[in-house]
């Protein structure tokens, strides 16, 4: 299956919710009148695009209609596709890998798919020729270390671990040291997903940052926030909290295959100003794809 096919497949629930409703609306409308605009707005909100972002999209659509840039309901769909692709478009490299090793911190609340994502990313970059290692610093969730070790075997990369209950900063220290000694290109660091209060999260992440920077002054090179697309607007709230605590550089949006509300990707990119870098579309090792704005908009509409 090609990437586009897999993405389309993964987004089938979202497409049903989004595209089919849009197509029905276009089929039932003769003019770009207020009824059409109101209904389109409802479809976007129901698809979890978020109120603010929906308003922005609708303002652009209304303006395009008023200036006769689009003249019929049928022309609204390609307009929306391009507009959404533009909203999601980012510039710059997908990952700032520099120095050996590059450190990628992976954060997010429990259950969003952090460990799975690290497994998939490790395999992805190993296949691209990078020497990859993992570091099991989620010592809080029972079994997280063992789960990462299983992913390490699948992805054929070394895992540095101490075990459940160990001091996360100590595991990171050993992970960084080992990555330097073994001349790894990339070290993915799994972290605990505690978020019962921001001060705790900040303190723990601070400690991890300090340990990394002692050895690698410009690290971590990326801090990826993993978000579960099925949690909808809740994900957006989580993202804002993590953004304040951790200074995230990119988002991995998981479980896009399990949601009808893939529109959340648009809300996240727009409201946080942080790029969505990868999309999870299944539980298998190959079910992670670099996020491409145009492909996403095309798969959606
Ligand atoms: P963590 O607590 O954040 O480390 O989450 P896990 O990596 O343990 O993932 C939690 C569950 O989500 C597991 O059952 C994974 O198989 C599942 N999962 C992760 N990513 C995806 C995805 O993209 N699609 C689907 N359908 N399931 C996923």
Boltz pocket constraint, residues with backbone or C-beta under 6 A from the ligand:
constraints:
  - pocket:
      binder: B
      contacts: [[A, 108], [A, 109], [A, 110], [A, 111], [A, 112], [A, 113], [A, 114], [A, 115], [A, 116], [A, 117], [A, 147], [A, 193], [A, 253], [A, 254], [A, 255], [A, 256], [A, 257], [A, 258], [A, 279], [A, 280], [A, 281], [A, 282], [A, 283], [A, 287]]
      max_distance: 6.0
